[in-house]
């Protein structure tokens, strides 16, 4: 029973690691919509965070109190 539980945990860990790798390969294909921010400052701050997390670039589009964040 312990062996089965150990194999199950190892399989789950492998699935999580492989799932985390999927966005990295999809990053270069197209822009991904993240969300809306109430100021350009907040949008840029979030965009820089996404770049630190491994995305290549970000773009904030909009004006006034409506800024959309896109990453790739």
C-alpha positions as CSV (number, residue, x, y, z in Angstrom):
1,X,0.0,0.0,0.0
2,X,2.9,2.4,0.8
3,X,4.4,1.7,-2.6
4,X,1.2,2.5,-4.4
5,X,0.8,5.8,-2.4
6,X,4.4,6.7,-3.2
7,X,3.9,6.1,-6.9
8,X,0.7,8.2,-6.8
9,X,2.5,11.1,-5.2
10,X,5.4,10.8,-7.6
11,X,3.0,10.7,-10.5
12,X,1.2,13.8,-9.2
13,X,4.5,15.7,-8.8
14,X,5.5,14.8,-12.4
15,X,2.1,16.0,-13.7
16,X,2.5,19.3,-11.9
17,X,6.0,19.9,-13.2
18,X,5.0,19.1,-16.7
19,X,1.9,21.4,-16.4
20,X,4.1,24.3,-15.2
21,X,6.2,23.9,-18.4
22,X,3.2,24.4,-20.7
23,X,2.9,28.2,-20.4
24,X,6.6,28.7,-21.1
25,X,6.3,27.2,-24.5
26,X,3.0,29.0,-25.2
27,X,4.4,32.4,-24.3
28,X,6.1,33.0,-27.6
29,X,3.1,32.1,-29.7
30,X,0.6,34.9,-29.0
31,X,-0.4,37.6,-26.5
32,X,-2.2,36.4,-23.4
33,X,-4.8,38.6,-21.7
34,X,-4.2,39.0,-18.0
35,X,-6.7,41.5,-16.8
36,X,-7.9,45.1,-16.3
37,X,-6.2,47.7,-14.0
38,X,-7.5,51.1,-12.8
39,X,-4.2,52.9,-13.6
40,X,-1.3,52.7,-15.9
41,X,1.0,52.5,-12.9
42,X,-0.7,49.4,-11.6
43,X,-0.7,47.8,-15.1
44,X,3.0,48.4,-15.6
45,X,3.8,47.1,-12.1
46,X,1.9,43.9,-12.8
47,X,3.5,43.6,-16.2
48,X,6.9,43.8,-14.7
49,X,6.0,41.1,-12.2
50,X,4.9,38.8,-15.1
51,X,8.3,39.4,-16.9
52,X,10.1,38.6,-13.6
53,X,8.1,35.4,-13.5
54,X,9.4,34.3,-16.9
55,X,7.3,35.9,-19.6
56,X,9.2,37.7,-22.4
57,X,7.3,41.1,-22.5
58,X,4.2,42.9,-21.5
59,X,1.9,45.6,-22.9
60,X,-0.6,47.9,-21.2
61,X,-3.2,49.2,-23.6
62,X,-6.0,51.6,-22.8
63,X,-6.4,55.1,-21.3
64,X,-7.8,56.9,-18.2
65,X,-9.0,54.4,-15.7
66,X,-9.1,51.3,-18.0
67,X,-5.8,49.6,-18.7
68,X,-5.6,46.0,-20.1
69,X,-2.5,43.9,-19.4
70,X,-1.2,41.5,-22.1
71,X,1.9,39.3,-21.9
72,X,3.8,37.0,-24.2
